[in-house]
Amino acid sequence: MKILFFDSECLYCQFFVRFLLKNTQDTDLKFCSLNSPSADAVKTPGVDSVIFWDQLNNLKSEKSQAVIGVLLLTNSPFKQIAKVLNYFPVWFLDIFYDLVAKMRKLSKKRTFICKLPPGEYESRFIQ
């Protein structure tokens, strides 16, 4: 099973999860809020980032590598972009990830409840 841990209060993150639900056929990909007790085991102390965890291979990635890892599972043009991004150094890509993360924190457009997608996707969320 693959799990994407995301900030359920962030509109950018909610949009990304909806995009992934529509563009992945891999029902092995699950989603979980970073605020959930289930996320505590994989969080890195002091790091506020999306986390992509492949349980089968016991691989955990954060920041830009998490985004790239999950984009590689999609059936969209972004899969090709993710393949190209893999050639850039992680530190370089993380600079852009951190800029977006900073913008989302400064944005006043935050919600306190993640609006779950329709029932057909409910099984892909971990509480």
DRENTORKOL-3810 file (N, C-alpha, C; in nm, 4 decimals):
REM DRENTORKOL-3810
@n.u->0.0840; n.v->-0.1178; n.w->0.0000; ca.u->0.0000; ca.v->0.0000; ca.w->0.0000; c.u->0.0888; c.v->0.1245; c.w->0.0000
@n.u->0.0433; n.v->0.2244; n.w->-0.0697; ca.u->0.1120; ca.v->0.3535; ca.w->-0.0760; c.u->0.0203; c.v->0.4562; c.w->-0.0111
@n.u->0.0779; n.v->0.5425; n.w->0.0726; ca.u->-0.0028; ca.v->0.6418; ca.w->0.1440; c.u->0.0563; c.v->0.7803; c.w->0.1235
@n.u->-0.0296; n.v->0.8752; n.w->0.0890; ca.u->0.0101; ca.v->1.0154; ca.w->0.0825; c.u->-0.0488; c.v->1.0842; c.w->0.2048
@n.u->0.0382; n.v->1.1331; n.w->0.2915; ca.u->-0.0030; ca.v->1.2098; ca.w->0.4087; c.u->0.0006; c.v->1.3564; c.w->0.3688
@n.u->-0.1098; n.v->1.4266; n.w->0.3914; ca.u->-0.1206; ca.v->1.5644; ca.w->0.3449; c.u->-0.1852; c.v->1.6518; c.w->0.4518
@n.u->-0.1659; n.v->1.7813; n.w->0.4399; ca.u->-0.2244; ca.v->1.8792; ca.w->0.5313; c.u->-0.3706; c.v->1.8982; c.w->0.4925
@n.u->-0.4607; n.v->1.8427; n.w->0.5706; ca.u->-0.6032; ca.v->1.8469; ca.w->0.5366; c.u->-0.6648; c.v->1.9851; c.w->0.5547
@n.u->-0.5912; n.v->2.0787; n.w->0.6112; ca.u->-0.6411; ca.v->2.2149; ca.w->0.6287; c.u->-0.5946; c.v->2.3077; c.w->0.5165
@n.u->-0.5139; n.v->2.2566; n.w->0.4272; ca.u->-0.4554; ca.v->2.3372; ca.w->0.3199; c.u->-0.5332; c.v->2.3175; c.w->0.1904
@n.u->-0.5787; n.v->2.4274; n.w->0.1332; ca.u->-0.6544; ca.v->2.4187; ca.w->0.0084; c.u->-0.5697; c.v->2.3660; c.w->-0.1070
@n.u->-0.4397; n.v->2.4016; n.w->-0.1095; ca.u->-0.3507; ca.v->2.3493; ca.w->-0.2145; c.u->-0.3437; c.v->2.1969; c.w->-0.2056
@n.u->-0.3292; n.v->2.1472; n.w->-0.0822; ca.u->-0.3188; ca.v->2.0024; ca.w->-0.0608; c.u->-0.4485; c.v->1.9317; c.w->-0.0986
@n.u->-0.5617; n.v->1.9920; n.w->-0.0627; ca.u->-0.6910; ca.v->1.9330; ca.w->-0.0967; c.u->-0.7078; c.v->1.9253; c.w->-0.2490
@n.u->-0.6673; n.v->2.0306; n.w->-0.3185; ca.u->-0.6748; ca.v->2.0311; ca.w->-0.4640; c.u->-0.5870; c.v->1.9195; c.w->-0.5215
@n.u->-0.4657; n.v->1.9040; n.w->-0.4668; ca.u->-0.3725; ca.v->1.8018; ca.w->-0.5148; c.u->-0.4308; c.v->1.6619; c.w->-0.4933
@n.u->-0.4928; n.v->1.6383; n.w->-0.3786; ca.u->-0.5527; ca.v->1.5076; ca.w->-0.3506; c.u->-0.6667; c.v->1.4804; c.w->-0.4481
@n.u->-0.7495; n.v->1.5794; n.w->-0.4737; ca.u->-0.8591; ca.v->1.5609; ca.w->-0.5709; c.u->-0.8035; c.v->1.5301; c.w->-0.7103
@n.u->-0.6977; n.v->1.6004; n.w->-0.7472; ca.u->-0.6326; ca.v->1.5742; ca.w->-0.8762; c.u->-0.5847; c.v->1.4295; c.w->-0.8817
@n.u->-0.5207; n.v->1.3840; n.w->-0.7754; ca.u->-0.4688; ca.v->1.2469; ca.w->-0.7722; c.u->-0.5806; c.v->1.1433; c.w->-0.7774
@n.u->-0.6903; n.v->1.1708; n.w->-0.7086; ca.u->-0.8024; ca.v->1.0766; ca.w->-0.7120; c.u->-0.8560; c.v->1.0606; c.w->-0.8541
@n.u->-0.8617; n.v->1.1697; n.w->-0.9273; ca.u->-0.9148; ca.v->1.1650; ca.w->-1.0636; c.u->-0.8154; c.v->1.1085; c.w->-1.1643
@n.u->-0.6864; n.v->1.1154; n.w->-1.1327; ca.u->-0.5837; ca.v->1.0795; ca.w->-1.2310; c.u->-0.4999; c.v->0.9576; c.w->-1.1948
@n.u->-0.5431; n.v->0.8820; n.w->-1.0957; ca.u->-0.4733; ca.v->0.7572; ca.w->-1.0639; c.u->-0.5737; c.v->0.6432; c.w->-1.0649
@n.u->-0.5337; n.v->0.5350; n.w->-1.1234; ca.u->-0.6166; ca.v->0.4141; ca.w->-1.1221; c.u->-0.5722; c.v->0.3209; c.w->-1.0101
@n.u->-0.4592; n.v->0.3534; n.w->-0.9500; ca.u->-0.4007; ca.v->0.2705; ca.w->-0.8460; c.u->-0.4785; c.v->0.2866; c.w->-0.7161
@n.u->-0.5716; n.v->0.1942; n.w->-0.6898; ca.u->-0.6490; ca.v->0.2031; ca.w->-0.5662; c.u->-0.5659; c.v->0.1627; c.w->-0.4453
@n.u->-0.4437; n.v->0.1206; n.w->-0.4716; ca.u->-0.3496; ca.v->0.0914; ca.w->-0.3641; c.u->-0.2981; c.v->0.2214; c.w->-0.3019
@n.u->-0.3198; n.v->0.3345; n.w->-0.3703; ca.u->-0.2788; ca.v->0.4648; ca.w->-0.3190; c.u->-0.3873; c.v->0.5169; c.w->-0.2259
@n.u->-0.3498; n.v->0.5347; n.w->-0.0996; ca.u->-0.4426; ca.v->0.5840; ca.w->0.0022; c.u->-0.3997; c.v->0.7234; c.w->0.0447
@n.u->-0.4902; n.v->0.7932; n.w->0.1122; ca.u->-0.4653; ca.v->0.9294; ca.w->0.1585; c.u->-0.4965; c.v->0.9391; c.w->0.3071
@n.u->-0.4148; n.v->1.0181; n.w->0.3767; ca.u->-0.4328; ca.v->1.0333; ca.w->0.5211; c.u->-0.3887; c.v->1.1738; c.w->0.5618
@n.u->-0.4638; n.v->1.2330; n.w->0.6526; ca.u->-0.4302; ca.v->1.3657; ca.w->0.7025; c.u->-0.3053; c.v->1.3594; c.w->0.7897
@n.u->-0.2213; n.v->1.4614; n.w->0.7789; ca.u->-0.1042; ca.v->1.4711; ca.w->0.8662; c.u->-0.1447; c.v->1.4915; c.w->1.0123
@n.u->-0.2678; n.v->1.5357; n.w->1.0344; ca.u->-0.3183; ca.v->1.5574; ca.w->1.1700; c.u->-0.3724; c.v->1.4302; c.w->1.2330
@n.u->-0.3772; n.v->1.3238; n.w->1.1566; ca.u->-0.4297; ca.v->1.1967; ca.w->1.2045; c.u->-0.3263; c.v->1.1239; c.w->1.2909
@n.u->-0.3723; n.v->1.0497; n.w->1.3915; ca.u->-0.2784; ca.v->0.9679; ca.w->1.4709; c.u->-0.2006; c.v->0.8683; c.w->1.3840
@n.u->-0.2590; n.v->0.8274; n.w->1.2718; ca.u->-0.1909; ca.v->0.7337; ca.w->1.1806; c.u->-0.0638; c.v->0.7943; c.w->1.1217
@n.u->-0.0580; n.v->0.9259; n.w->1.1140; ca.u->0.0579; ca.v->0.9932; ca.w->1.0539; c.u->0.1745; c.v->1.0077; c.w->1.1517
@n.u->0.1474; n.v->0.9963; n.w->1.2793; ca.u->0.2523; ca.v->1.0191; ca.w->1.3795; c.u->0.3741; c.v->0.9280; c.w->1.3615
@n.u->0.3519; n.v->0.8069; n.w->1.3157; ca.u->0.4611; ca.v->0.7107; ca.w->1.3003; c.u->0.5570; c.v->0.7465; c.w->1.1867
@n.u->0.5113; n.v->0.8242; n.w->1.0891; ca.u->0.5967; ca.v->0.8540; ca.w->0.9731; c.u->0.6459; c.v->0.9977; c.w->0.9677
@n.u->0.5925; n.v->1.0837; n.w->1.0522; ca.u->0.6349; ca.v->1.2240; ca.w->1.0520; c.u->0.7795; c.v->1.2367; c.w->1.0989
@n.u->0.8517; n.v->1.3268; n.w->1.0351; ca.u->0.9861; ca.v->1.3621; ca.w->1.0793; c.u->0.9726; c.v->1.4851; c.w->1.1693
@n.u->1.0203; n.v->1.4776; n.w->1.2932; ca.u->1.0072; ca.v->1.5921; ca.w->1.3834; c.u->1.0655; c.v->1.7199; c.w->1.3222
@n.u->0.9888; n.v->1.8272; n.w->1.3298; ca.u->1.0349; ca.v->1.9564; ca.w->1.2798; c.u->1.0172; c.v->1.9775; c.w->1.1312
@n.u->0.9660; n.v->1.8782; n.w->1.0602; ca.u->0.9461; ca.v->1.8918; ca.w->0.9156; c.u->0.7966; c.v->1.8974; c.w->0.8874
@n.u->0.7533; n.v->2.0082; n.w->0.8269; ca.u->0.6128; ca.v->2.0258; ca.w->0.7897; c.u->0.6039; c.v->2.0044; c.w->0.6392
@n.u->0.5705; n.v->1.8828; n.w->0.5999; ca.u->0.5746; ca.v->1.8479; ca.w->0.4583; c.u->0.4765; c.v->1.7372; c.w->0.4281
@n.u->0.4344; n.v->1.7332; n.w->0.3027; ca.u->0.3599; ca.v->1.6189; ca.w->0.2530; c.u->0.4560; c.v->1.4990; c.w->0.2595
@n.u->0.4004; n.v->1.3807; n.w->0.2871; ca.u->0.4826; ca.v->1.2595; ca.w->0.2980; c.u->0.4215; c.v->1.1514; c.w->0.2105
@n.u->0.5052; n.v->1.0872; n.w->0.1322; ca.u->0.4622; ca.v->0.9744; ca.w->0.0502; c.u->0.5338; c.v->0.8516; c.w->0.1021
@n.u->0.4552; n.v->0.7518; n.w->0.1461; ca.u->0.5125; ca.v->0.6323; ca.w->0.2071; c.u->0.4684; c.v->0.5093; c.w->0.1289
@n.u->0.5660; n.v->0.4389; n.w->0.0747; ca.u->0.5424; ca.v->0.3123; ca.w->0.0058; c.u->0.5720; c.v->0.2026; c.w->0.1070
@n.u->0.4663; n.v->0.1464; n.w->0.1660; ca.u->0.4842; ca.v->0.0468; ca.w->0.2722; c.u->0.5503; c.v->-0.0804; c.w->0.2218
@n.u->0.5163; n.v->-0.1211; n.w->0.1011; ca.u->0.5705; ca.v->-0.2455; ca.w->0.0469; c.u->0.7227; c.v->-0.2418; c.w->0.0404
@n.u->0.7771; n.v->-0.1306; n.w->-0.0085; ca.u->0.9224; ca.v->-0.1160; ca.w->-0.0201; c.u->0.9834; c.v->-0.0408; c.w->0.0970
@n.u->0.9007; n.v->-0.0034; n.w->0.1930; ca.u->0.9416; ca.v->0.0722; ca.w->0.3110; c.u->1.0225; c.v->0.1971; c.w->0.2722
@n.u->0.9687; n.v->0.2723; n.w->0.1758; ca.u->1.0321; ca.v->0.3955; ca.w->0.1305; c.u->0.9471; c.v->0.5144; c.w->0.1709
@n.u->1.0097; n.v->0.6128; n.w->0.2308; ca.u->0.9388; ca.v->0.7341; ca.w->0.2706; c.u->1.0057; c.v->0.8522; c.w->0.2040
@n.u->0.9249; n.v->0.9398; n.w->0.1443; ca.u->0.9807; ca.v->1.0604; ca.w->0.0833; c.u->0.8993; c.v->1.1805; c.w->0.1300
@n.u->0.9671; n.v->1.2938; n.w->0.1344; ca.u->0.9057; ca.v->1.4175; ca.w->0.1808; c.u->0.9303; c.v->1.5275; c.w->0.0781
@n.u->0.8573; n.v->1.6347; n.w->0.0941; ca.u->0.8708; ca.v->1.7538; ca.w->0.0117; c.u->0.8615; c.v->1.7200; c.w->-0.1372
@n.u->0.9553; n.v->1.7708; n.w->-0.2159; ca.u->0.9474; ca.v->1.7549; ca.w->-0.3616; c.u->0.9514; c.v->1.6083; c.w->-0.4038
@n.u->1.0258; n.v->1.5256; n.w->-0.3329; ca.u->1.0351; ca.v->1.3849; ca.w->-0.3701; c.u->0.9031; c.v->1.3120; c.w->-0.3479
@n.u->0.8264; n.v->1.3552; n.w->-0.2482; ca.u->0.6936; ca.v->1.2980; ca.w->-0.2246; c.u->0.5994; c.v->1.3350; c.w->-0.3389
@n.u->0.6049; n.v->1.4603; n.w->-0.3811; ca.u->0.5198; ca.v->1.5065; ca.w->-0.4908; c.u->0.5552; c.v->1.4319; c.w->-0.6194
@n.u->0.6837; n.v->1.4214; n.w->-0.6484; ca.u->0.7270; ca.v->1.3499; ca.w->-0.7690; c.u->0.6866; c.v->1.2030; c.w->-0.7616
@n.u->0.7092; n.v->1.1411; n.w->-0.6470; ca.u->0.6764; ca.v->0.9989; ca.w->-0.6315; c.u->0.5309; c.v->0.9683; c.w->-0.6583
@n.u->0.4430; n.v->1.0534; n.w->-0.6099; ca.u->0.3008; ca.v->1.0283; ca.w->-0.6299; c.u->0.2566; c.v->1.0688; c.w->-0.7714
@n.u->0.3203; n.v->1.1700; n.w->-0.8292; ca.u->0.2873; ca.v->1.2074; ca.w->-0.9681; c.u->0.3248; c.v->1.0963; c.w->-1.0660
@n.u->0.4257; n.v->1.0190; n.w->-1.0322; ca.u->0.4652; ca.v->0.9067; ca.w->-1.1178; c.u->0.3582; c.v->0.7984; c.w->-1.1251
@n.u->0.2624; n.v->0.8015; n.w->-1.0330; ca.u->0.1531; ca.v->0.7042; ca.w->-1.0330; c.u->0.0334; c.v->0.7495; c.w->-1.1162
@n.u->0.0382; n.v->0.8729; n.w->-1.1652; ca.u->-0.0781; ca.v->0.9277; ca.w->-1.2357; c.u->-0.0833; c.v->0.8858; c.w->-1.3821
@n.u->-0.2006; n.v->0.9072; n.w->-1.4376; ca.u->-0.2225; ca.v->0.8856; ca.w->-1.5812; c.u->-0.2426; c.v->1.0219; c.w->-1.6457
@n.u->-0.1482; n.v->1.1095; n.w->-1.6277; ca.u->-0.1616; ca.v->1.2456; ca.w->-1.6796; c.u->-0.0268; c.v->1.2909; c.w->-1.7358
@n.u->-0.0266; n.v->1.4032; n.w->-1.8051; ca.u->0.1004; ca.v->1.4572; ca.w->-1.8556; c.u->0.1992; c.v->1.4892; c.w->-1.7429
@n.u->0.1479; n.v->1.5066; n.w->-1.6226; ca.u->0.2360; ca.v->1.5373; ca.w->-1.5100; c.u->0.3293; c.v->1.4213; c.w->-1.4764
@n.u->0.2929; n.v->1.3016; n.w->-1.5191; ca.u->0.3816; ca.v->1.1859; ca.w->-1.4990; c.u->0.5118; c.v->1.2074; c.w->-1.5759
@n.u->0.5011; n.v->1.2583; n.w->-1.6973; ca.u->0.6201; ca.v->1.2849; ca.w->-1.7791; c.u->0.7034; c.v->1.3979; c.w->-1.7181
@n.u->0.6356; n.v->1.4994; n.w->-1.6672; ca.u->0.7056; ca.v->1.6100; ca.w->-1.6023; c.u->0.7795; c.v->1.5590; c.w->-1.4792
@n.u->0.7160; n.v->1.4704; n.w->-1.4039; ca.u->0.7797; ca.v->1.4136; ca.w->-1.2844; c.u->0.9049; c.v->1.3345; c.w->-1.3215
@n.u->0.8998; n.v->1.2632; n.w->-1.4337; ca.u->1.0180; ca.v->1.1882; ca.w->-1.4792; c.u->1.1343; c.v->1.2823; c.w->-1.5085
@n.u->1.1050; n.v->1.3963; n.w->-1.5696; ca.u->1.2095; ca.v->1.4949; ca.w->-1.5996; c.u->1.2627; c.v->1.5569; c.w->-1.4703
@n.u->1.1727; n.v->1.5887; n.w->-1.3786; ca.u->1.2142; ca.v->1.6504; ca.w->-1.2516; c.u->1.3079; c.v->1.5601; c.w->-1.1709
@n.u->1.2962; n.v->1.4297; n.w->-1.1904; ca.u->1.3833; ca.v->1.3354; ca.w->-1.1192; c.u->1.5315; c.v->1.3559; c.w->-1.1504
@n.u->1.5617; n.v->1.4249; n.w->-1.2608; ca.u->1.7015; ca.v->1.4493; ca.w->-1.2976; c.u->1.7625; c.v->1.5678; c.w->-1.2235
@n.u->1.6802; n.v->1.6475; n.w->-1.1578; ca.u->1.7297; ca.v->1.7636; ca.w->-1.0831; c.u->1.7675; c.v->1.7217; c.w->-0.9416
@n.u->1.8628; n.v->1.7917; n.w->-0.8810; ca.u->1.9001; ca.v->1.7583; ca.w->-0.7426; c.u->1.7849; c.v->1.7873; c.w->-0.6461
@n.u->1.7722; n.v->1.7046; n.w->-0.5445; ca.u->1.6648; ca.v->1.7176; ca.w->-0.4464; c.u->1.6687; c.v->1.8544; c.w->-0.3790
@n.u->1.7878; n.v->1.9008; n.w->-0.3414; ca.u->1.7964; ca.v->2.0292; ca.w->-0.2713; c.u->1.7406; c.v->2.1423; c.w->-0.3573
@n.u->1.7620; n.v->2.1336; n.w->-0.4884; ca.u->1.7129; ca.v->2.2357; ca.w->-0.5808; c.u->1.5595; c.v->2.2334; c.w->-0.5878
@n.u->1.5023; n.v->2.1140; n.w->-0.6018; ca.u->1.3568; ca.v->2.1006; ca.w->-0.6097; c.u->1.2900; c.v->2.1394; c.w->-0.4783
@n.u->1.3571; n.v->2.1091; n.w->-0.3673; ca.u->1.3008; ca.v->2.1436; ca.w->-0.2361; c.u->1.2929; c.v->2.2939; c.w->-0.2142
@n.u->1.3772; n.v->2.3704; n.w->-0.2806; ca.u->1.3681; ca.v->2.5169; ca.w->-0.2718; c.u->1.2313; c.v->2.5610; c.w->-0.3238
@n.u->1.1886; n.v->2.5062; n.w->-0.4367; ca.u->1.0586; ca.v->2.5408; ca.w->-0.4936; c.u->0.9446; c.v->2.4870; c.w->-0.4075
@n.u->0.9626; n.v->2.3661; n.w->-0.3539; ca.u->0.8608; ca.v->2.3107; ca.w->-0.2649; c.u->0.8427; c.v->2.4030; c.w->-0.1446
@n.u->0.9535; n.v->2.4461; n.w->-0.0862; ca.u->0.9470; ca.v->2.5328; ca.w->0.0320; c.u->0.8814; c.v->2.6671; c.w->0.0011
@n.u->0.9036; n.v->2.7198; n.w->-0.1195; ca.u->0.8384; ca.v->2.8451; ca.w->-0.1594; c.u->0.6866; c.v->2.8292; c.w->-0.1662
@n.u->0.6416; n.v->2.7210; n.w->-0.2257; ca.u->0.4977; ca.v->2.6948; ca.w->-0.2338; c.u->0.4416; c.v->2.6724; c.w->-0.0940
@n.u->0.5148; n.v->2.5988; n.w->-0.0112; ca.u->0.4696; ca.v->2.5728; ca.w->0.1260; c.u->0.4585; c.v->2.7030; c.w->0.2051
@n.u->0.5530; n.v->2.7919; n.w->0.1826; ca.u->0.5487; ca.v->2.9205; ca.w->0.2525; c.u->0.4281; c.v->3.0027; c.w->0.2071
@n.u->0.3995; n.v->3.0001; n.w->0.0759; ca.u->0.2840; ca.v->3.0732; ca.w->0.0232; c.u->0.1535; c.v->3.0179; c.w->0.0800
@n.u->0.1453; n.v->2.8858; n.w->0.0937; ca.u->0.0212; ca.v->2.8275; ca.w->0.1455; c.u->0.0010; c.v->2.8645; c.w->0.2920
@n.u->0.1093; n.v->2.8786; n.w->0.3654; ca.u->0.0979; ca.v->2.9164; ca.w->0.5064; c.u->0.0593; c.v->3.0626; c.w->0.5208
@n.u->0.1042; n.v->3.1457; n.w->0.4272; ca.u->0.0702; ca.v->3.2872; ca.w->0.4321; c.u->-0.0706; c.v->3.3133; c.w->0.3802
@n.u->-0.1192; n.v->3.2202; n.w->0.3000; ca.u->-0.2520; ca.v->3.2361; ca.w->0.2416; c.u->-0.3582; c.v->3.2309; c.w->0.3506
@n.u->-0.4528; n.v->3.3200; n.w->0.3408; ca.u->-0.5622; ca.v->3.3199; ca.w->0.4375; c.u->-0.6709; c.v->3.2225; c.w->0.3954
@n.u->-0.6534; n.v->3.1623; n.w->0.2796; ca.u->-0.7527; ca.v->3.0680; ca.w->0.2294; c.u->-0.7242; c.v->2.9294; c.w->0.2847
@n.u->-0.7466; n.v->2.9140; n.w->0.4117; ca.u->-0.7303; ca.v->2.7838; ca.w->0.4765; c.u->-0.8663; c.v->2.7394; c.w->0.5258
@n.u->-0.8874; n.v->2.6126; n.w->0.5229; ca.u->-1.0133; ca.v->2.5572; ca.w->0.5709; c.u->-0.9815; c.v->2.4637; c.w->0.6867
@n.u->-1.0756; n.v->2.4421; n.w->0.7723; ca.u->-1.0494; ca.v->2.3577; ca.w->0.8879; c.u->-1.1103; c.v->2.2193; c.w->0.8744
@n.u->-1.1780; n.v->2.1960; n.w->0.7659; ca.u->-1.2351; ca.v->2.0642; ca.w->0.7417; c.u->-1.2042; c.v->2.0247; c.w->0.5983
@n.u->-1.1417; n.v->1.9110; n.w->0.5841; ca.u->-1.1145; ca.v->1.8611; ca.w->0.4493; c.u->-1.2449; c.v->1.8091; c.w->0.3913
@n.u->-1.2855; n.v->1.8675; n.w->0.2821; ca.u->-1.4077; ca.v->1.8228; ca.w->0.2162; c.u->-1.3757; c.v->1.6961; c.w->0.1383
@n.u->-1.4242; n.v->1.5851; n.w->0.1871; ca.u->-1.3968; ca.v->1.4580; ca.w->0.1222; c.u->-1.4687; c.v->1.4497; c.w->-0.0114
@n.u->-1.4041; n.v->1.3877; n.w->-0.1079; ca.u->-1.4666; ca.v->1.3673; ca.w->-0.2383; c.u->-1.5851; c.v->1.2709; c.w->-0.2264
@n.u->-1.6574; n.v->1.2500; n.w->-0.3343; ca.u->-1.7747; ca.v->1.1624; ca.w->-0.3323; c.u->-1.7448; c.v->1.0230; c.w->-0.2780
@n.u->-1.8499; n.v->0.9532; n.w->-0.2391; ca.u->-1.8404; ca.v->0.8219; ca.w->-0.1763; c.u->-1.7564; c.v->0.7196; c.w->-0.2500
@n.u->-1.7466; n.v->0.7314; n.w->-0.3820; ca.u->-1.6691; ca.v->0.6335; ca.w->-0.4585; c.u->-1.5216; c.v->0.6328; c.w->-0.4187
@n.u->-1.4741; n.v->0.7418; n.w->-0.3595; ca.u->-1.3336; ca.v->0.7522; ca.w->-0.3188; c.u->-1.3131; c.v->0.7322; c.w->-0.1684
@n.u->-1.4209; n.v->0.7169; n.w->-0.0962; ca.u->-1.4135; ca.v->0.7099; ca.w->0.0494; c.u->-1.3188; c.v->0.6007; c.w->0.0993
@n.u->-1.3145; n.v->0.4896; n.w->0.0298; ca.u->-1.2304; ca.v->0.3771; ca.w->0.0721; c.u->-1.0817; c.v->0.4061; c.w->0.0585
@n.u->-1.0475; n.v->0.5150; n.w->-0.0091; ca.u->-0.9061; ca.v->0.5475; ca.w->-0.0302; c.u->-0.8510; c.v->0.6398; c.w->0.0781
@n.u->-0.9341; n.v->0.6717; n.w->0.1781; ca.u->-0.8908; ca.v->0.7578; ca.w->0.2869; c.u->-0.8746; c.v->0.6790; c.w->0.4157
@n.u->-0.7654; n.v->0.7072; n.w->0.4850; ca.u->-0.7363; ca.v->0.6438; ca.w->0.6138; c.u->-0.7617; c.v->0.7479; c.w->0.7213
@n.u->-0.8296; n.v->0.7085; n.w->0.8247; ca.u->-0.8579; ca.v->0.8028; ca.w->0.9336; c.u->-0.7448; c.v->0.8139; c.w->1.0274
END
